[in-house]
Amino acid sequence: GENVEQHPSTLSVQEGDSAVIKCTYSDSASNYFPWYKQELGKGPQLIIDIRSNVGEKKDQRIAVTLNKTAKHFSLHITETQPEDSAVYFCAARYNFNKFYFGSGTKLNVKP
Amino acid sequence: NAGVTQTPKFQVLKTGQSMTLQCAQDMNHEYMSWYRQDPGMGLRLIHYSVGAGITDQGEVPNGYNVSRSTTEDFPLRLLSAAPSQTSVYFCASRQDGGNTIYFGEGSWLTVV
């Protein structure tokens, strides 16, 4: 199977600063890497994703990068705002039906 | 626009009791799954289904049972609850051929 490791487990930044969360995966057969945001008391929601044939993808203040050779991918949030405070999960799709999630990063954006 | 609906939201069980977590989706998604979320462990797949009548095991299936008699419903049964099953449970669905997983709002289960 797949193993996804995520770092850091907690991240505290000042409003307006950037935040970076990193994940590594173990199986080169994984081909799709989504990021989910979980607000308090809610289920996770997809915020951005990247396929294995793409190196970088941006959507306004968030971006994801993928290094297939090193088997790692990262989430970048620029100009952080208090509403970005949440738990973020990375994931890797190992086969079409199984997604393996990282352990989560609690992001705290201080006003 | 309901999406994925889970019930109950909170439940306390005694060790050895059985119960069923209900999950329903109104998006006509073929794929449904159950995850558990524990501190420092992320989301771990318990069981999943690719369509009515078809189920398969995920990473942590022991102690849980599922069935999929309709496209809409995917209940999770705890056969004999143990304190190790204290967790937050999420039901999720995905369109056949799609990538986005839609999660329910979670069910908080405590086994004492």
HADDOCK unambig.tbl for C-alpha pairs under 7 A between the chains (distance, minus, plus):
assign (segid A and resid 42 and name CA) (segid B and resid 105 and name CA) 4.85 0.50 0.50
assign (segid A and resid 42 and name CA) (segid B and resid 106 and name CA) 6.85 0.50 0.50
assign (segid A and resid 43 and name CA) (segid B and resid 103 and name CA) 5.38 0.50 0.50
assign (segid A and resid 43 and name CA) (segid B and resid 104 and name CA) 5.56 0.50 0.50
assign (segid A and resid 43 and name CA) (segid B and resid 105 and name CA) 4.44 0.50 0.50
assign (segid A and resid 43 and name CA) (segid B and resid 106 and name CA) 6.08 0.50 0.50
assign (segid A and resid 44 and name CA) (segid B and resid 103 and name CA) 6.17 0.50 0.50
assign (segid A and resid 45 and name CA) (segid B and resid 102 and name CA) 6.93 0.50 0.50
assign (segid A and resid 46 and name CA) (segid B and resid 100 and name CA) 6.79 0.50 0.50
assign (segid A and resid 101 and name CA) (segid B and resid 42 and name CA) 6.14 0.50 0.50
assign (segid A and resid 101 and name CA) (segid B and resid 43 and name CA) 5.67 0.50 0.50
assign (segid A and resid 101 and name CA) (segid B and resid 44 and name CA) 6.96 0.50 0.50
assign (segid A and resid 102 and name CA) (segid B and resid 42 and name CA) 5.56 0.50 0.50
assign (segid A and resid 103 and name CA) (segid B and resid 40 and name CA) 5.36 0.50 0.50
assign (segid A and resid 103 and name CA) (segid B and resid 41 and name CA) 4.74 0.50 0.50
assign (segid A and resid 103 and name CA) (segid B and resid 42 and name CA) 3.65 0.50 0.50
assign (segid A and resid 104 and name CA) (segid B and resid 42 and name CA) 5.57 0.50 0.50
